[in-house]
Amino acid sequence: DSAVLLGIVYVAGAATSIVNANIIDTRQFVKLTSRITVCPTGGGDYLTLNDAITGAASGQAIKLLEGTHEIGDATAIGNKVLDIYGEGKNSIIKIRDNGSSAAYGLRVTTGLTLRNLTLDGNESNTATGEFIQVYGDGSGGSTVDNVHIKDIWLTNLNAEFFEVTGTGISNLLIENVTALDNHDAPFIKILSPASCFMDNVTIKNNYVSMHDNSTAIQVHGTSSGYATHIDISNNKMDWSAGGASGKGISISEVYYFQVNNNTIKSHATAARCTFGIWVGDDCHFGQINNNVIYGCDYASIFVSGDIENSCIMGNVIQQQNDSDEQYAMYFGPADRCTIIGNSISTLGSHANSTGITLGTGSDNNVVIGNLLGDGITDSDSD
């Protein structure tokens, strides 16, 4: 067979030219017959990503050579599983100038791997919605499997970077995504409809600077017990301005979850992020551990519904001195939880500011070894 050895191409005697079928790309260790290339200036299999998506077969890889690859808004990948990847930060997928109000840039209805490139939302010249939309019709049991987003740079987004709507999702990975400028909309938004499963969702090692009142990472199931094995870890998010009703991380209706080692900071002098970590109804068998939360206006960790059989440990909470935060940590209610080794060094100036509050209905919890800048308020707990 023909091969590449140390950059030298050997062509078999019977071959009359160098073609994709006779070459192995040693940088990616895949035969070019399993992938197609896109170069906006010529020299690839296609000039545009839209044409490459149309021409690709399910299971193929699409390599984007360095350059700006403009796509029309509302580009649906269709019933294909594709691996789209670039050569690094200078391989750019950019929404074309259009001024329209399309709901999405790329729509995924099966599986997708997207990696090692930049996404440019072209905010000033388009009204396109979320850049990546994972879509279903909302029917019970619908699920999109195997979506992997990794090593991505973001700039000029008009709306969400990533949204799941009308479907469940399983085996989702979002890793090493970096926003290069302030983000003016929700960052990651996953809302699973009733009777749709969400399983094995991992969101880790991402960075975003928020600039409005939105939630950075939102993972909400709708039916109790349908969202399981959620891991939101090692992310960093901050608010340089705005954020009056914003949340760092928001979860609801999830079982077997981890929200660990995240850094959530609000540097704004007014209208700071309201909640660091917000937990809704029916979140059980989880961990909220070793997060650093700074400068929230109302509560750093706020459980609005009920949380059971979970560990809240080693979190570091520090408020700005002028913050009107009422609670460093609020649980309403908590049952059979361990709240241990958390450090609350400074509380806000609000007259009702408290360190740890266990709301009415809390029972059978262990609260020990916490360093509190103010007292512990226990409404109803053993």
Secondary structure, 3 states (H helix, E strand, C coil): CCEEECCEEECCCCCCCCCHHHCEECCCCEEHHHEEEECCCCCCCECCHHHHHHHCCCCCEEEECCEEEEECCCEECCCCCEEEEECCCCEEEEECCCCCCCCEEEEECCCEEEEEEEEECCHHHCCCCEEEEEECCCCCCCEEEEEEEEEEEEECCCCCCEEEECCEEEEEEEEEEEECCCECCCCEEEECCCCCCEEEEEEECCEEEECCCCEEEEEECCCCCCEEEEEEECCEEEECCCCCCCEEEEEECEEEEEEECCEEEECCCCCCCCEEEEECCCEEEEEEECCEEECCCCEEEEECCCEECCEEECCEEECCCCCCCCEEEEECCEECCEEECCEEEECCCCCCCEEEEECCCCECCEEECCEECCCEEECCCC
